[in-house]
Amino acid sequence: MVRFDQVVVAAGAWTTELLAGAPAVQRELPELTTTQEQPAHFVPLETPVGWTSFIHHPGAEYSGPGICGLGSADGIKIGEHGTGPRVEPATRDYLPDPAGIARLRTYAARWLPGVDPATTSAKTCLYTTTPDHNFVINRRGPITVAAGFSGHGFTFAPAIGELITGLMNGTTDAPELFALGSHRQPVAAGQAR
């Protein structure tokens, strides 16, 4: 048997299930919604392409769902923010949604002039979010929880790693935005908090 003084639970769609043995922590964990997304890879028009990761929020001339992307060995990968069907990890179907792929092709044609939008290669993945779309990164006793960003947290990996390290060695506190127990349903436009 191996024993540890601390543990980090960063298990995406399985976080709630894994924390069942820690009811005090689980009570503070917001509902995690898991969707099946279908990010797609597009062949770049020139190689090598040094694409950095990016996030495209709706606004200005873009009115679609949030998009995130990055360069990879398989091409330029893009995906929508939480538009897929709600799923359970053990029973999802792994089938990309044709309508979602069509939206990604349309996006690539309009916003990514460095790729061939006809060269779509899509796979599915699990994607988790909290009700307010903020991450959970907090420590309770020997348990540090990192959740609510499976499938899209790669953009923030260095900052998340630094925060988790600080929580574990006691040199930092979780920002209120990421604290257990602080996540609420988002407020609709025009409503008071």
Contact map, one row per residue, 1 for C-alpha under 8 A:
1110000000000000000000000000000000000000000000000000000000000000000000000000000000000000000000000000000000000000000000000000000000000000000000000000000000000000000000000000000000000000000000000
1111000000000000000000000000000000000000000000000000000000000000000000000000000000000000000000000000000000000000000000000000000000000000000000000000000000000000000000000000000000000000000000000
1111100000000000000000000000000000000000000000000000000000000000000000000000000000000000000000000000000000000000000000000000000000000000000000000000000000000000000000000000000000000000000000000
0111111000000000000000000000000000000000000000000000000000000000000000000000000000000000000000000000000000000000000000000000000000000000000000000000000000000000000000000000000000000000000000000
0011111000000000000000000000000000000000000000000000000000000000000000000000000000000000000000000000000000000000000000000000000000000000000001000000000000000000000000000000000000000000000000000
0001111100000000000000000000000000000000000000000000000000000000000000000000000000000000000000000000000000000000000000000000000000000000000001110000000000000000000000010000000000000000000000000
0001111110000000000000000000000000000000000000000000000000000000000000000000000000000000000000000000000000000000000000000000000000000000000001110000000000000000000000000000000000000000000000000
0000011111000000000000000000000000000000000000000000000000000000000000000000000000000000000000000000000000000000000000000000000000000000000000111100000000000000000000000000000000000000000000000
0000001111100010010000000000000000000000000000000000000000000000000000000000000000000000000000000000000000000000000000000000000000000000000000111110000000000000000000000000000000000000000000000
0000000111110010000000000000000000000000000000000000000000000000000000000000000000000000000000000000000000000000000000000000000000000000000000001110000000000000000000000000000000000000000000000
0000000011111110010000000000000000000000000000000000000000000000000000000000000000000000000000000000000000000000000000000000000000000000000000000110010000000000000000000000000000000000000000000
0000000001111110000000000000000000000000000000000000000000000000000000000000000000000000000000000000000000000000000000000000011100000000000000000011110000000000000000000000000000000000000000000
0000000000111111000000000000000111000000000000000000000000000000000000000000000000000001100000000000000000000000000000000000011100000000000000000000010000000000000000000000000000000000000000000
0000000000111111110000000000000000000000000000000000000000000000000000000000000000000000100000000000000000000000000000000000000000000000000000000000000000000000000000000000000000000000000000000
0000000011111111111000000000000000000000000000000000000000000000000000000000000000000000000000000000000000000000000000000000000000000000000000000010000000000000000000000000000000000000000000000
0000000000001111111100000100100100000000000000000000000000000000000000000000000000000000000000000000000000000000000000000000000000000000000000000000000000000000000000000000000000000000000000000
0000000000000111111100000000000000000000000000000000000000000000000000000000000000000000000000000000000000000000000000000000000000000000000000000000000000000000000000000000000000000000000000000
0000000010100111111110000000000000000000000000000000000000000000000000000000000000000000000000000000000000000000000000000000000000000000000000000000000000000000000000000000000000000000000000000
0000000000000011111111101100000000000000000000000000000000000000000000000000000000000000000000000000000000000000000000000000000000000000000000000000000000000000000000000000000000000000000000000
0000000000000001111111100100000000000000000000000000000000000000000000000000000000000000000000000000000000000000000000000000000000000000000000000000000000000000000000000000000000000000000000000
0000000000000000011111100000000000000000000000000000000000000000000000000000000000000000000000000000000000000000000000000000000000000000000000000000000000000000000000000000000000000000000000000
0000000000000000001111111100000000000000000000000000000000000000000000000000000000000000000000000000000000000000000000000000000000000000000000000000000000000000000000000000000000000000000000000
0000000000000000001111111110000000000000000000000000000000000000000000000000000000000000000000000000000000000000000000000000000000000000000000000000000000000000000000000000000000000000000000000
0000000000000000000001111111000000000000000000000000000000000000000000000000000000000000000000000000000000000000000000000000000000000000000000000000000000000000000000000000000000000000000000000
0000000000000000001001111111100000000000000000000000000000000000000000000000000000000000000000000000000000000000000000000000000000000000000100000000000000000000000000000000000000010000000000000
0000000000000001001101111111100000000000000000000000000000000000000000000000000000000000000000000000000000000000000000000000000000000000000000000000000000000000000000000000000000000000000000000
0000000000000000000000111111110000000000000000000000000000000000000000000000000000000000000000000000000000000000000000000000000000000000000000000000000000000000000000000000000000000000000000000
0000000000000000000000011111110000000000000000000000000000000000000000000000000000000000000000000000000000000000000000000000000000000000000000000000000000000000000000000000000000011000000000000
0000000000000001000000001111111000000000000000000000000000000000000000000000000000000000000000000000000000000000000000000000000000000001000000000000000000000000000000000000000000011000000000000
0000000000000000000000000011111100000000000000000000000000000000000000000000000000000000000000000000000000000000000000000000000001100000000000000000000000000000000000000000000000011011000000000
0000000000000000000000000000111110000000000000000000000000000000000000000000000000000000000000000000000000000000000000000000000001100000000000000000000000000000000000000000000000000000000000000
0000000000001001000000000000011111000000000000000000000000000000000000000000000000000000000000000000000000000000000000000000000111100000000000000001000000000000000000000000000000000000000000000
0000000000001000000000000000001111100000000000000000000000000000000000000000000000000100000000000000000000000000000000000000001111100000000000000000000000000000000000000000000000000000000000000
0000000000001000000000000000000111110000000000000000000000000000000000000000000000000111100000000000000000000000000000000000011110000000000000000000000000000000000000000000000000000000000000000
0000000000000000000000000000000011111000000000000000000000000000000000000000000001111110000000000000000000000000000000000000011100000000000000000000000000000000000000000000000000000000000000000
0000000000000000000000000000000001111100000000000000000000000000000000000000000000011110000101000000000000000000000000000001111000000000000000000000000000000000000000000000000000000000000000000
0000000000000000000000000000000000111110000000000000000000000000000000000000001101111000000000010000000000000000000000000001111000000000000000000000000000000000000000000000000000000000000000000
0000000000000000000000000000000000011111000000000000000000000000000000000000001100010000000000011001100000000000000000000111100000000000000000000000000000000000000000000000000000000000000000000
0000000000000000000000000000000000001111100000000000000000000000000000000000111100000000000000000000100000000000000000000111100000000000000000000000000000000000000000000000000000000000000000000
0000000000000000000000000000000000000111110000000000000000000000000000000000111000000000000000000000100100000000000000011110000000000000000000000000000000000000000000000000000000000000000000000
0000000000000000000000000000000000000011111000000000000000000000000000000111110000000000000000000000000000000000000000111100000000000000000000000000000000000000000000000000000000000000000000000
0000000000000000000000000000000000000001111100000000000000000000000000000111100000000000000000000000000000000000001111111000000000000000000000000000000000000000000000000000000000000000000000000
0000000000000000000000000000000000000000111110000000000000000000000000000111000000000000000000000000000000000000001110110000000000000000000000000000000000000000000000000000000000000000000000000
0000000000000000000000000000000000000000011111101000000000000000000000000011000000000000000000000000000000000000011100000000000000000000000000000000000000000000000000000000000000000000000000000
0000000000000000000000000000000000000000001111100000000000000000000000000000000000000000000000000000000000000000011100000000000000000000000000000000000000000000000000000000000000000000000000000
0000000000000000000000000000000000000000000111111000000000000000000000000000000000000000000000000000000000000000010000000000000000000000000000000000000000000000000000000000000000000000000000000
0000000000000000000000000000000000000000000111111000000000000000000000000000000000000000000000000000000000000000000000000000000000000000000000000000000000000000000000000000000000000000000000000
0000000000000000000000000000000000000000000001111100000000000000000000000000000000000000000000000000000000000000000000000000000000000000000000000000000000000000000000000000000000000000000000000
0000000000000000000000000000000000000000000101111110000000000000000000100000000000000000000000000000000000000000000000000000000000000000000000000000000000000000000000000000000000000000000000000
0000000000000000000000000000000000000000000000011111000000000000000000100000000000000000000000000000000000000000000000000000000000000000000000000000000000000000000000000000000000000000000000000
0000000000000000000000000000000000000000000000001111100000000000000001100001000000000000000000000000000000000000000000000000000000000000000000000000000000000000000000000000000000000000000000000
0000000000000000000000000000000000000000000000000111110000000000000001100000000000000000000000000000000000000000000000000000000000000000000000000000000000000000000000000000000000000000000000000
0000000000000000000000000000000000000000000000000011111000000000000111100000000000000000000000000000000000000000000000000000000000000000000000000000000000100000000000000000000000000000000000000
0000000000000000000000000000000000000000000000000001111100000000000111000000000000000000000000000000000000000000000000000000000000000000000000000000000000100000000000000000000000000000000000000
0000000000000000000000000000000000000000000000000000111110000000011110000000000000000000000000000000000000000000000000000000000000000000000000000000000000000000000000000000000000000000000000000
0000000000000000000000000000000000000000000000000000011111000000011100000000000000000000000000000000000000000000000000000000000000000000000000000000000000000000000000000000000000000000000000000
0000000000000000000000000000000000000000000000000000001111100100111000000000000000000000000000000000000000000000000000000000000000000000000000000000000000000000000000000000000000000000000000000
0000000000000000000000000000000000000000000000000000000111110111110000000000000000000000000000000000000000000000000000000000000000000000000000000000000000000000000000000000000000000000000000000
0000000000000000000000000000000000000000000000000000000011111110000000000000000000000000000000000000000000000000000000000000000000000000000000000000000000000000000000000000000000000000000000000
0000000000000000000000000000000000000000000000000000000001111110000000000000000000000000000000000000000000000000000000000000000000000000000000000000000000000000000000000000000000000000000000000
0000000000000000000000000000000000000000000000000000000000111110000000000000000000000000000000000000000000000000000000000000000000000000000000000000000000000000000000000000000000000000000000000
0000000000000000000000000000000000000000000000000000000011111111000000000000000000000000000000000000000000000000000000000000000000000000000000000000000000000000000000000000000000000000000000000
0000000000000000000000000000000000000000000000000000000001111111100000000000000000000000000000000000000000000000000000000000000000000000000000000000000000000000000000000000000000000000000000000
0000000000000000000000000000000000000000000000000000000001000111110000000000000000000000000000000000000000000000000000000000000000000000000000000000000000000000000000000000000000000000000000000
0000000000000000000000000000000000000000000000000000000011000011111000000000000110100000000000000000000000000000000000000000000000000000000000000000000000000000000000000000000000000000000000000
0000000000000000000000000000000000000000000000000000001111000001111100000000000110000000000000000000000000000000000000000000000000000000000000000000000000000000000000000000000000000000000000000
0000000000000000000000000000000000000000000000000000001110000000111110000000011110000000000000000000000000000000000000000000000000000000000000000000000000000000000000000000000000000000000000000
0000000000000000000000000000000000000000000000000000111100000000011111000000011110000000000000000000000000000000000000000000000000000000000000000000000100000000000000000000000000000000000000000
0000000000000000000000000000000000000000000000000000111000000000001111100001111000000000000000000000000000000000000000000000000000000000000000000000000000000000000000000000000000000000000000000
0000000000000000000000000000000000000000000000000011110000000000000111110001110000000000000000000000000000000000000000000000000000000000000000000000000000000000000000000000000000000000000000000
0000000000000000000000000000000000000000000000001111100000000000000011111011100000000000000000000000000000000000000000000000000000000000000000000000000000000000000000000000000000000000000000000
0000000000000000000000000000000000000000000000000000000000000000000001111111100000000000000000000000000000000000000000000000000000000000000000000000000000000000000000000000000000000000000000000
0000000000000000000000000000000000000000000000000000000000000000000000111110000000000000000000000000000000000000000000000000000000000000000000000000000000000000000000000000000000000000000000000
0000000000000000000000000000000000000000111000000000000000000000000000011111100000000000000000000000000000000000000000000000000000000000000000000000000000000000000000000000000000000000000000000
0000000000000000000000000000000000000000111100000000000000000000000000111111100000000000000000000000000000000000000000000000000000000000000000000000000000000000000000000000000000000000000000000
0000000000000000000000000000000000000000111100000010000000000000000011110111110000000000000000000000000000000000001000000000000000000000000000000000000000000000000000000000000000000000000000000
0000000000000000000000000000000000000011110000000000000000000000000011110111111000000000000000000000000000000000000000000000000000000000000000000000000000000000000000000000000000000000000000000
0000000000000000000000000000000000000011100000000000000000000000001111000001111100000000000000000000000100000000000000000000000000000000000000000000000000000000000000000000000000000000000000000
0000000000000000000000000000000000001111000000000000000000000000001110000000111110000000000000000000000100000000000000000000000000000000000000000000000000000000000000000000000000000000000000000
0000000000000000000000000000000000001110000000000000000000000000111100000000011111100000000000000000000100000000000000000000000000000000000000000000000000000000000000000000000000000000000000000
0000000000000000000000000000000000000000000000000000000000000000111100000000001111100000000000000000000000000000000000000000000000000000000000000000000100000000000000000000000000000000000000000
0000000000000000000000000000000000101000000000000000000000000000000000000000000111110000000000000000000000000000000000000000001110000000000000000000000000000000000000000000000000000000000000000
0000000000000000000000000000000000101000000000000000000000000000100000000000000111111000000000000000000000000000000000000000000000000000000000000000000000000000000000000000000000000000000000000
0000000000000000000000000000000000111100000000000000000000000000000000000000000001111100000000001001000000000000000000000000000000000000000000000000000000000000000000000000000000000000000000000
0000000000000000000000000000000000111000000000000000000000000000000000000000000000111110000000000000000000000000000000000000000000000000000000000000000000000000000000000000000000000000000000000
0000000000000000000000000000000011110000000000000000000000000000000000000000000000011111000000000000000000000000000000000000000000000000000000000000000000000000000000000000000000000000000000000
0000000000000000000000000000000001110000000000000000000000000000000000000000000000001111101100000000000000000000000000000000000000000000000000000000000000000000000000000000000000000000000000000
0000000000001000000000000000000001000000000000000000000000000000000000000000000000000111111100000000000000000000000000000000000000000000000000000000000000000000000000000000000000000000000000000
0000000000001100000000000000000001000000000000000000000000000000000000000000000000000011111100000000000000000000000000000000010000000000000000000000000000000000000000000000000000000000000000000
0000000000000000000000000000000000000000000000000000000000000000000000000000000000000001111100000000000000000000000000000000000000000000000000000000000000000000000000000000000000000000000000000
0000000000000000000000000000000000000000000000000000000000000000000000000000000000000011111110000000000000000000000000000000000000000000000000000000000000000000000000000000000000000000000000000
0000000000000000000000000000000000010000000000000000000000000000000000000000000000000011111111000000000000000000000000000000000000000000000000000000000000000000000000000000000000000000000000000
0000000000000000000000000000000000000000000000000000000000000000000000000000000000000000001111100000000000000000000000000000000000000000000000000000000000000000000000000000000000000000000000000
0000000000000000000000000000000000010000000000000000000000000000000000000000000000000000000111110000000000000000000000000011100000000000000000000000000000000000000000000000000000000000000000000
0000000000000000000000000000000000000000000000000000000000000000000000000000000000000000000011111000000000000000000000000011000000000000000000000000000000000000000000000000000000000000000000000
0000000000000000000000000000000000001100000000000000000000000000000000000000000000000000000001111101100000000000000000000111000000000000000000000000000000000000000000000000000000000000000000000
0000000000000000000000000000000000000100000000000000000000000000000000000000000000010000000000111111100000000000000000000000000000000000000000000000000000000000000000000000000000000000000000000
0000000000000000000000000000000000000000000000000000000000000000000000000000000000000000000000011111110000000000000000000000000000000000000000000000000000000000000000000000000000000000000000000
0000000000000000000000000000000000000000000000000000000000000000000000000000000000000000000000001111111000000000000000000000000000000000000000000000000000000000000000000000000000000000000000000
0000000000000000000000000000000000000100000000000000000000000000000000000000000000010000000000011111111100000000000000000000000000000000000000000000000000000000000000000000000000000000000000000
0000000000000000000000000000000000000111000000000000000000000000000000000000000000000000000000011111111110000000000000010100000000000000000000000000000000000000000000000000000000000000000000000
0000000000000000000000000000000000000000000000000000000000000000000000000000000000000000000000000111111111000000000000000000000000000000000000000000000000000000000000000000000000000000000000000
0000000000000000000000000000000000000000000000000000000000000000000000000000000000000000000000000011111111100000000000000000000000000000000000000000000000000000000000000000000000000000000000000
0000000000000000000000000000000000000001000000000000000000000000000000000000011100000000000000000001111111110000000000000000000000000000000000000000000000000000000000000000000000000000000000000
0000000000000000000000000000000000000000000000000000000000000000000000000000000000000000000000000000111111111000000011010000000000000000000000000000000000000000000000000000000000000000000000000
0000000000000000000000000000000000000000000000000000000000000000000000000000000000000000000000000000011111111100000010000000000000000000000000000000000000000000000000000000000000000000000000000
0000000000000000000000000000000000000000000000000000000000000000000000000000000000000000000000000000001111111111000000000000000000000000000000000000000000000000000000000000000000000000000000000
0000000000000000000000000000000000000000000000000000000000000000000000000000000000000000000000000000000111111111101110000000000000000000000000000000000000000000000000000000000000000000000000000
0000000000000000000000000000000000000000000000000000000000000000000000000000000000000000000000000000000011111111101110000000000000000000000000000000000000000000000000000000000000000000000000000
0000000000000000000000000000000000000000000000000000000000000000000000000000000000000000000000000000000001111111100000000000000000000000000000000000000000000000000000000000000000000000000000000
0000000000000000000000000000000000000000000000000000000000000000000000000000000000000000000000000000000000111111100000000000000000000000000000000000000000000000000000000000000000000000000000000
0000000000000000000000000000000000000000000000000000000000000000000000000000000000000000000000000000000000111111111000000000000000000000000000000000000000000000000000000000000000000000000000000
0000000000000000000000000000000000000000000000000000000000000000000000000000000000000000000000000000000000011111111100000000000000000000000000000000000000000000000000000000000000000000000000000
0000000000000000000000000000000000000000000111000000000000000000000000000000000000000000000000000000000000000001111100000000000000000000000000000000000000000000000000000000000000000000000000000
0000000000000000000000000000000000000000011110000000000000000000000000000001000000000000000000000000000000011001111110000000000000000000000000000000000000000000000000000000000000000000000000000
0000000000000000000000000000000000000000011110000000000000000000000000000000000000000000000000000000000000011000111111100000000000000000000000000000000000000000000000000000000000000000000000000
0000000000000000000000000000000000000000011000000000000000000000000000000000000000000000000000000000000011011000001111110000000000000000000000000000000000000000000000000000000000000000000000000
0000000000000000000000000000000000000000010000000000000000000000000000000000000000000000000000000000000010000000000111110000000000000000000000000000000000000000000000000000000000000000000000000
0000000000000000000000000000000000000000111000000000000000000000000000000000000000000000000000000000000000000000000111111000000000000000000000000000000000000000000000000000000000000000000000000
0000000000000000000000000000000000000001111000000000000000000000000000000000000000000000000000000000100010000000000011111100000000000000000000000000000000000000000000000000000000000000000000000
0000000000000000000000000000000000000001110000000000000000000000000000000000000000000000000000000000000000000000000000111110000000000000000000000000000000000000000000000000000000000000000000000
0000000000000000000000000000000000000111100000000000000000000000000000000000000000000000000000010000100000000000000000011111000000000000000000000000000000000000000000000000000000000000000000000
0000000000000000000000000000000000000111000000000000000000000000000000000000000000000000000001110000000000000000000000001111100000000000000000000000000000000000000000000000000000000000000000000
0000000000000000000000000000000000011110000000000000000000000000000000000000000000000000000001110000000000000000000000000111110000000000000000000000000000000000000000000000000000000000000000000
0000000000000000000000000000000000011110000000000000000000000000000000000000000000000000000001000000000000000000000000000011111000000000000000000000001000000000000000000000000000000000000000000
0000000000011000000000000000000001111000000000000000000000000000000000000000000000000000100000000000000000000000000000000001111100000000000000000000011000000000000000000000000000000000000000000
0000000000011000000000000000000011111000000000000000000000000000000000000000000001000000000000000000000000000000000000000000111110000000000000000000111100000000000000000000000000000000000000000
0000000000011000000000000000000111100000000000000000000000000000000000000000000001000000000000000000000000000000000000000000011111000000000000000011111000000000000000000000000000000000000000000
0000000000000000000000000000000111000000000000000000000000000000000000000000000001000000000000000000000000000000000000000000001111111110000000000011110000000000000000000000000000000000000000000
0000000000000000000000000000011110000000000000000000000000000000000000000000000000000000000000000000000000000000000000000000000111111111000000000001000000000000000000000000000000000010000000000
0000000000000000000000000000011110000000000000000000000000000000000000000000000000000000000000000000000000000000000000000000000011111100000000000000000000000000000000000000000000000011110000000
0000000000000000000000000000000000000000000000000000000000000000000000000000000000000000000000000000000000000000000000000000000011111100000000000000000000000000000000000000000000000011110000000
0000000000000000000000000000000000000000000000000000000000000000000000000000000000000000000000000000000000000000000000000000000011111110000000000001000000000000000000000000000000000000000000000
0000000000000000000000000000000000000000000000000000000000000000000000000000000000000000000000000000000000000000000000000000000011111111000000000001000000000000000000000000000011000010000000000
0000000000000000000000000000000000000000000000000000000000000000000000000000000000000000000000000000000000000000000000000000000011001111100000000111100000000000000000000000000011000000000000000
0000000000000000000000000000100000000000000000000000000000000000000000000000000000000000000000000000000000000000000000000000000001000111110000001111000000000000000000000000000001110000000000000
0000000000000000000000000000000000000000000000000000000000000000000000000000000000000000000000000000000000000000000000000000000000000011111000011110000000000001001100000000010001110000000000000
0000000000000000000000000000000000000000000000000000000000000000000000000000000000000000000000000000000000000000000000000000000000000001111100011100000000000000000100100000110001110000000000000
0000000000000000000000000000000000000000000000000000000000000000000000000000000000000000000000000000000000000000000000000000000000000000111111111000000000000000000000110000010000000000000000000
0000000000000000000000001000000000000000000000000000000000000000000000000000000000000000000000000000000000000000000000000000000000000000011111110000000000000000000000000000000000000000000000000
0000000000000000000000000000000000000000000000000000000000000000000000000000000000000000000000000000000000000000000000000000000000000000001111110000000000000000000000000000000000000000000000000
0000111000000000000000000000000000000000000000000000000000000000000000000000000000000000000000000000000000000000000000000000000000000000001111110000000000000000000000000000000000000000000000000
0000011110000000000000000000000000000000000000000000000000000000000000000000000000000000000000000000000000000000000000000000000000000000001111111000000000000000000000000000000000000000000000000
0000011110000000000000000000000000000000000000000000000000000000000000000000000000000000000000000000000000000000000000000000000000000000111111111100000000000000000100110000000000000000000000000
0000000111000000000000000000000000000000000000000000000000000000000000000000000000000000000000000000000000000000000000000000000000000001111000111110000000000000000000000000000000000000000000000
0000000111100000000000000000000000000000000000000000000000000000000000000000000000000000000000000000000000000000000000000000000000000011110000011111000000000000000100000000000000000000000000000
0000000011110010000000000000000000000000000000000000000000000000000000000000000000000000000000000000000000000000000000000000000110000011100000001111110000000000000000000000000000000000000000000
0000000000010000000000000000000100000000000000000000000000000000000000000000000000000000000000000000000000000000000000000000000111001111000000000111110000000000000000000000000000000000000000000
0000000000010000000000000000000000000000000000000000000000000000000000000000000000000000000000000000000000000000000000000000001110000010000000000011111110000000000000000000000000000000000000000
0000000000111000000000000000000000000000000000000000000000000000000000000000000000000000000000000000000000000000000000000000011110000000000000000011111110000000000000000000000000000000000000000
0000000000000000000000000000000000000000000000000000000000000000000000000000000000000000000000000000000000000000000000000000111100000000000000000000111111000000000000000000000000000000000000000
0000000000000000000000000000000000000000000000000000000000000000000100000000000010000000000000000000000000000000000000000000001000000000000000000000111111100000000000000000000000000000000000000
0000000000000000000000000000000000000000000000000000000000000000000000000000000000000000000000000000000000000000000000000000000000000000000000000000111111111000000000000000000000000000000000000
0000000000000000000000000000000000000000000000000000000000000000000000000000000000000000000000000000000000000000000000000000000000000000000000000000001111111000000000000000000000000000000000000
0000000000000000000000000000000000000000000000000000110000000000000000000000000000000000000000000000000000000000000000000000000000000000000000000000000111111000000000000000000000000000000000000
0000000000000000000000000000000000000000000000000000000000000000000000000000000000000000000000000000000000000000000000000000000000000000000000000000000011111111000000000000000000000000000000000
0000000000000000000000000000000000000000000000000000000000000000000000000000000000000000000000000000000000000000000000000000000000000000000000000000000011111111100000000000000000000000000000000
0000000000000000000000000000000000000000000000000000000000000000000000000000000000000000000000000000000000000000000000000000000000000000000000000000000000011111110000000000000000000000000000000
0000000000000000000000000000000000000000000000000000000000000000000000000000000000000000000000000000000000000000000000000000000000000000000000000000000000011111111000000000000000000000000000000
0000000000000000000000000000000000000000000000000000000000000000000000000000000000000000000000000000000000000000000000000000000000000000100000000000000000011111111100000000000000000000000000000
0000000000000000000000000000000000000000000000000000000000000000000000000000000000000000000000000000000000000000000000000000000000000000000000000000000000001111111110000000000000000000000000000
0000000000000000000000000000000000000000000000000000000000000000000000000000000000000000000000000000000000000000000000000000000000000000000000000000000000000111111111000000000000000000000000000
0000000000000000000000000000000000000000000000000000000000000000000000000000000000000000000000000000000000000000000000000000000000000000100000000000000000000011111111100001010000000000000000000
0000000000000000000000000000000000000000000000000000000000000000000000000000000000000000000000000000000000000000000000000000000000000000110000010100000000000001111111110000000000000000000000000
0000000000000000000000000000000000000000000000000000000000000000000000000000000000000000000000000000000000000000000000000000000000000000000000000000000000000000111111111000000000000000000000000
0000000000000000000000000000000000000000000000000000000000000000000000000000000000000000000000000000000000000000000000000000000000000000000000000000000000000000011111111111100000000000000000000
0000000000000000000000000000000000000000000000000000000000000000000000000000000000000000000000000000000000000000000000000000000000000000011000010000000000000000001111111111110000000000000000000
0000010000000000000000000000000000000000000000000000000000000000000000000000000000000000000000000000000000000000000000000000000000000000001000010000000000000000000111111110000000000000000000000
0000000000000000000000000000000000000000000000000000000000000000000000000000000000000000000000000000000000000000000000000000000000000000000000000000000000000000000011111110000000000000000000000
0000000000000000000000000000000000000000000000000000000000000000000000000000000000000000000000000000000000000000000000000000000000000000000000000000000000000000000001111111100000000000000000000
0000000000000000000000000000000000000000000000000000000000000000000000000000000000000000000000000000000000000000000000000000000000000000000000000000000000000000000001111111100000000000000000000
0000000000000000000000000000000000000000000000000000000000000000000000000000000000000000000000000000000000000000000000000000000000000000000000000000000000000000001001100111110000000000000000000
0000000000000000000000000000000000000000000000000000000000000000000000000000000000000000000000000000000000000000000000000000000000000000010000000000000000000000000001100111111000000000000000000
0000000000000000000000000000000000000000000000000000000000000000000000000000000000000000000000000000000000000000000000000000000000000000111000000000000000000000001000100001111101100000000000000
0000000000000000000000000000000000000000000000000000000000000000000000000000000000000000000000000000000000000000000000000000000000000000000000000000000000000000000000000000111111100000000000000
0000000000000000000000000000000000000000000000000000000000000000000000000000000000000000000000000000000000000000000000000000000000000000000000000000000000000000000000000000011111100100000000000
0000000000000000000000000000000000000000000000000000000000000000000000000000000000000000000000000000000000000000000000000000000000000110000000000000000000000000000000000000001111100110000000000
0000000000000000000000000000000000000000000000000000000000000000000000000000000000000000000000000000000000000000000000000000000000000111110000000000000000000000000000000000011111110110000000000
0000000000000000000000000000000000000000000000000000000000000000000000000000000000000000000000000000000000000000000000000000000000000001110000000000000000000000000000000000011111111110000000000
0000000000000000000000001001110000000000000000000000000000000000000000000000000000000000000000000000000000000000000000000000000000000001110000000000000000000000000000000000000001111110000000000
0000000000000000000000000001110000000000000000000000000000000000000000000000000000000000000000000000000000000000000000000000000000000000000000000000000000000000000000000000000000111110000000000
0000000000000000000000000000000000000000000000000000000000000000000000000000000000000000000000000000000000000000000000000000000000000000000000000000000000000000000000000000000111111111000000000
0000000000000000000000000000010000000000000000000000000000000000000000000000000000000000000000000000000000000000000000000000000001110100000000000000000000000000000000000000000011111111100000000
0000000000000000000000000000010000000000000000000000000000000000000000000000000000000000000000000000000000000000000000000000000000110000000000000000000000000000000000000000000000000111110000000
0000000000000000000000000000000000000000000000000000000000000000000000000000000000000000000000000000000000000000000000000000000000110000000000000000000000000000000000000000000000000011111000000
0000000000000000000000000000000000000000000000000000000000000000000000000000000000000000000000000000000000000000000000000000000000110000000000000000000000000000000000000000000000000001111100000
0000000000000000000000000000000000000000000000000000000000000000000000000000000000000000000000000000000000000000000000000000000000000000000000000000000000000000000000000000000000000000111110111
0000000000000000000000000000000000000000000000000000000000000000000000000000000000000000000000000000000000000000000000000000000000000000000000000000000000000000000000000000000000000000011111100
0000000000000000000000000000000000000000000000000000000000000000000000000000000000000000000000000000000000000000000000000000000000000000000000000000000000000000000000000000000000000000001111100
0000000000000000000000000000000000000000000000000000000000000000000000000000000000000000000000000000000000000000000000000000000000000000000000000000000000000000000000000000000000000000000111110
0000000000000000000000000000000000000000000000000000000000000000000000000000000000000000000000000000000000000000000000000000000000000000000000000000000000000000000000000000000000000000001111111
0000000000000000000000000000000000000000000000000000000000000000000000000000000000000000000000000000000000000000000000000000000000000000000000000000000000000000000000000000000000000000001001111
0000000000000000000000000000000000000000000000000000000000000000000000000000000000000000000000000000000000000000000000000000000000000000000000000000000000000000000000000000000000000000001000111
